[in-house]
């Protein structure tokens, strides 16, 4: 135990003498999490609170175009700007001045009314309800509502707009059919025969705790994700530290003493695990106290602190194990630093820190299961968003602990074989 504490004391002295390294370990993750959260939260607000101006060219001048315009204006997303010329609207959108232009074709309302009335009359005549004169069937050309999108517009935004317009048009057609039947069957236009209200609707059921609805926000997603990224970035200074000891001859002097490599790695583990936990505490403090001052949602940690520390503890072990392995294998700092930084970014991408796992291709979703960041992130989400218990996060923290054991054992075996006489 004395040797282990002495090794940890040595690591502590080395770390505290490197002011630049301490700044990177503690200040940069804080800057990163604040910046990313502000960007994502402002992006979310720009979609949900700020209206997006769209151009509307109304060549129809009828009831359908009025309904489309009314539906868009009632939306919380769009601000309608009427414009007369389709070519002008197209140029404005394709040059990036506007994200979207909607072109309503000529005679859309009148042709839709004629077509619906014709179909209704045919149906009623077949059932003998209407014995009036059968008019000659008129053919109608299908109408197209054109949508012009800015080439830089995201695919998800295009899909959501197209779905909204399609739903609006379908509702207009359905109501037109009901109205046509009503006119043919009833002599009183004010008499309601058909109910035109939607029979099927959607209702989102949100998780609740103590009769209060729990609504996830950008802070609850970003704090665990970027905390995990900061924790795993510990492999860079840790691996550099090990390589520096080997290049400066410190490790050779340690081998002349009756100290095992496991004890050396144990001292590093204690110190750097403390660093990981301090990083984690600072991230929580940022979420609880600084974010509200910046106009961001407050991070809710009530009743979750013990489980969060457990997840951070095992995530820190996994990151340290990877750093110990990298530092043991690497021969120079030029090998360990770039590889460590790049590897952390790869693990973060695979783990869902950059892009949610569910939007990845199937192959990448399968590959993400081997990323320790994915295990840690799922455990954090279980606590923050799903209100899981300790038993429910055991699988993830077990994987993190086994990863630490495996990487540390590989580092010890590699070191023993490399230094065998």
ABEGO torsion letter per residue (X at the ends): XAAAAAAAAAAAAAAAABAAAAAAAAAAAAAAAAAAAAAAAAAAAAAAABBBBBBBBBAAGBAAAAAAAAAAAABAABBBBBBABAAAAAAAAAAGABABBBBBBBGAAAAAAAAAAAAAAAAAAAAGABABBBBBBBBBBBBBBBBBBBAABBAAAAAAAAAAAAAAAAAAAAAAAAAAAAAAABABAABBABBABBABBBBBBBBBBGGBBBBBBAAAAAAAAAAAAAAAAAAAAAAAAAAAAAAAGAAAAAAABBBBAAAAAAAAAAAAAAAAAAAAAAAAAAAAAAAAAAGBBBBBABGAAAAAAAAAAAAAAAAAAAAAAAAAABABAAAAAAAAAAAAAAAAAAAGAABBAAABBAAAAAAAAABAAAAAAAAAAAAAAAGBBAAAAAAAAAAAAAAAAAAAAAAAAAAAAAABX
